[in-house]
Amino acid sequence: MLGNFNYCNPTKLYFGDDSLKNLSTELEKYGENVVLIYGGGSIKKNGIYDEVVKILERNGKNITEISGVMPNPTLEKLYEGVEIARVANADLLLAVGGGSVCDYAKAVSVSVNCEEDPWEKYYLKFEEPTCETLPVGCVLTMVGTGSEMNAGSVITNHEQKLKIGHVFADEKIMPRFSILNPKYTMTLPHYQMVAGIYDIFNHICEQYFSGDDDNTTDYIAEGLMRSLIVSSRIANKDPKNYEARSNIMWTATWALNTLLKMGKSGDWEVHMLGQAVGAITNATHGMTLAAVSLPYYQHIMPYGLKKFKRFAENVWGVNAENKTDEQVAQEGLCEMEKWMKELGLAMNISELGANKQNIDDIAKATLILDGGYKTLTPEEVFEILKQSI
């Protein structure tokens, strides 16, 4: 492994179908004012809300709620949550939901005691907190983002047509604890389940498709991808299969909890393209990634041919005998495409509500990064988006 790095991940995980029992243990560590953060109300329908509230009340907590956190949390919603948390004099932010709710809680955490505008400070200037932050805990109900064990937070500004993620450098922004019960994910609609699965897969790809050294991290990534492919096929046919759903949940956490970025530069251009699509269409995050991935990977494959060949052989089981490197790499992407279609993922941005007239706005909103095998030009971004229609 090349380079130098530090590794620290302080998030404590409680995993399994009895994991919520550990919430009381964690609540003892914080003050009496808890802000409960959740989304559109599904946790009230499936009973998770009642379970969590009973535990909070049993531990003598004062509960203030921030409800209605949307799948792509907006800047307006962030401002609202900051004010609620300030009035409540919050000691702990408890996010109950999927990655968007966890992301949102972290955005509130770094903003409550900050006098500067959080959008300007954190999402345009990418500065780090200079104020006291609030601790965050998570009860996860949807997998995909890995937000339960990382310091990332994505916020959408519809007025500026921007969707920007900030991965904070300070590990104190990571959730102090996360509760992962695979059964909580089983009430998700199929569309959300497979979108989350592809989000997981692409998180691994974004880190895998960088660097040319023999890196232990890449071997870990390949194992996670193979596991995810197997479990996704089982869950796609039998969404109630606990073993498959638990494997997916565990893979999601390790896909983006900073482990796979060790010794890697990381690409992340698929996410920049997908987030730009999401800013225009408000489409589900995992689906925006799926819709742009293959055109992007076809474009950069010649620049990272060695890794794409390895991907085909080690992840998709492509037989390289009597084939050129290009043929092997192409066959790997073909296998990936078959799997994506099998799951029912969006294969183009038209399915998500984008059209040719949107391409210019999406291209302008796409940040260009330089960690992968090819740093795109603005013209290349535009062309990839055209291929994604």
KADA-V91178 format. One record per backbone hydrogen bond with DSSP energy under -0.5 kcal/mol. CO is the residue of the C=O (numbers start at 1). NH is the residue of the N-H. E is the energy in kcal/mol with one decimal. If there is no record, write none. Layout:
BEGIN
CO|NH|E, CO|NH|E
END
This chain:
BEGIN
11|13|-0.5, 12|178|-2.4, 14|180|-3.5, 16|19|-1.6, 18|21|-1.5, 19|22|-1.9, 20|23|-2.0, 21|24|-0.5, 22|26|-1.5, 23|27|-2.5, 24|28|-1.3, 26|29|-1.8, 27|30|-1.6, 32|34|-0.8, 32|62|-3.6, 33|91|-3.2, 33|92|-1.4, 34|36|-0.7, 34|64|-2.3, 35|37|-0.6, 35|94|-2.9, 36|66|-2.8, 37|96|-3.1, 38|69|-2.0, 39|68|-2.8, 41|44|-1.4, 41|45|-1.2, 42|46|-2.2, 43|49|-2.8, 47|51|-1.8, 48|52|-2.5, 49|53|-2.7, 50|54|-2.2, 51|55|-1.6, 52|56|-2.4, 53|57|-2.9, 54|58|-2.4, 55|59|-1.3, 56|61|-2.3, 57|60|-1.8, 61|63|-0.6, 62|34|-2.7, 62|64|-0.5, 64|36|-3.0, 66|38|-2.2, 73|156|-2.9, 74|78|-1.8, 75|79|-2.4, 76|80|-2.1, 77|81|-2.4, 78|82|-2.4, 79|83|-1.8, 80|84|-2.0, 81|85|-2.6, 82|86|-2.0, 83|87|-2.4, 84|88|-2.1, 85|89|-0.5, 85|90|-1.9, 86|89|-1.0, 91|135|-0.5, 92|35|-2.6, 92|94|-0.6, 93|95|-0.7, 93|137|-2.6, 94|37|-3.0, 94|96|-0.5, 95|97|-0.5, 95|139|-2.9, 97|141|-2.0, 97|142|-0.7, 98|102|-1.9, 99|103|-3.2, 100|104|-2.5, 101|105|-2.2, 102|106|-1.9, 103|107|-2.0, 104|108|-2.4, 105|109|-2.5, 106|110|-1.9, 107|111|-0.6, 108|111|-1.0, 108|112|-2.1, 109|134|-0.9, 111|114|-1.6, 113|115|-0.5, 117|121|-2.6, 118|122|-2.7, 118|123|-0.8, 119|123|-1.2, 119|124|-1.1, 120|125|-1.8, 121|127|-3.0, 135|93|-2.5, 136|176|-3.1, 136|177|-0.7, 137|95|-3.0, 138|140|-0.5, 138|179|-2.7, 139|97|-1.8, 140|181|-0.6, 146|149|-2.1, 147|150|-0.9, 150|175|-0.5, 151|168|-2.4, 153|166|-2.7, 155|164|-2.4, 156|75|-1.9, 156|158|-0.6, 157|161|-0.7, 157|162|-2.3, 162|157|-3.6, 164|155|-2.4, 166|153|-1.3, 166|168|-0.9, 170|173|-2.0, 171|174|-1.2, 176|12|-1.8, 177|138|-1.9, 178|14|-2.3, 178|180|-0.6, 179|140|-2.3, 179|181|-0.6, 180|16|-2.5, 180|182|-0.6, 181|184|-1.8, 182|185|-1.3, 183|186|-1.2, 185|188|-1.3, 189|193|-2.2, 190|194|-2.6, 191|195|-1.8, 192|196|-2.1, 193|197|-1.9, 194|198|-2.3, 195|199|-2.0, 196|200|-2.2, 197|201|-2.3, 198|202|-2.9, 199|203|-2.0, 200|204|-1.7, 201|205|-2.2, 202|206|-2.9, 203|207|-1.0, 204|207|-0.6, 204|208|-2.6, 205|209|-2.8, 206|267|-3.5, 208|210|-2.3, 213|215|-1.2, 215|218|-1.3, 215|219|-0.9, 216|219|-0.6, 216|220|-1.7, 217|221|-2.4, 218|222|-2.2, 219|223|-1.8, 220|224|-2.2, 221|225|-2.4, 222|226|-2.3, 223|227|-2.2, 224|228|-2.4, 225|229|-2.4, 226|230|-2.0, 227|231|-2.6, 228|232|-2.8, 229|233|-1.7, 230|234|-1.5, 231|235|-2.8, 232|236|-2.3, 233|237|-1.0, 234|237|-0.5, 234|238|-2.7, 238|241|-2.2, 240|242|-0.8, 241|245|-2.5, 242|246|-2.9, 243|247|-2.2, 244|248|-2.3, 245|249|-2.2, 246|250|-2.3, 247|251|-2.5, 248|252|-2.4, 249|253|-1.5, 250|254|-1.9, 251|255|-1.8, 252|256|-0.8, 253|256|-0.7, 258|261|-0.6, 259|262|-1.5, 261|264|-2.1, 267|371|-0.5, 268|272|-1.5, 269|273|-2.5, 270|274|-3.1, 271|275|-2.9, 272|276|-1.5, 273|277|-2.0, 274|278|-2.5, 275|279|-2.0, 276|280|-1.1, 277|281|-2.7, 278|282|-2.6, 284|287|-0.5, 284|288|-1.8, 285|289|-1.9, 286|290|-2.0, 287|291|-2.1, 288|292|-0.9, 289|292|-0.7, 289|293|-1.5, 290|294|-0.6, 292|296|-1.7, 293|297|-3.1, 294|298|-2.6, 295|299|-1.5, 296|300|-2.1, 297|301|-1.6, 300|303|-1.6, 300|304|-1.0, 301|304|-1.0, 302|305|-0.6, 304|307|-0.5, 304|308|-2.2, 305|309|-2.4, 306|310|-1.9, 307|311|-2.7, 308|312|-2.0, 309|313|-2.1, 310|314|-3.2, 311|315|-1.9, 311|316|-1.2, 312|318|-2.5, 313|317|-0.6, 318|320|-0.6, 320|323|-1.7, 324|328|-2.3, 325|329|-2.6, 326|330|-2.5, 327|331|-2.2, 328|332|-1.9, 329|333|-1.8, 330|334|-2.1, 331|335|-2.2, 332|336|-2.1, 333|337|-2.3, 334|338|-2.2, 335|339|-2.1, 336|340|-2.4, 337|341|-2.4, 338|342|-2.3, 339|343|-1.9, 340|344|-1.2, 340|345|-2.1, 348|351|-0.8, 349|352|-0.7, 349|354|-2.1, 350|353|-1.6, 355|358|-1.6, 355|359|-0.7, 356|359|-0.7, 358|362|-2.6, 359|363|-3.0, 360|364|-2.2, 361|365|-1.5, 362|366|-0.5, 363|366|-1.1, 365|367|-0.6, 367|369|-0.6, 374|376|-0.7, 377|381|-2.2, 378|382|-2.1, 379|383|-2.1, 380|384|-2.7, 381|385|-2.2, 382|386|-2.0, 383|387|-2.1, 384|388|-0.9, 385|389|-0.6, 386|389|-1.0, 388|349|-2.5, 388|350|-0.5
END
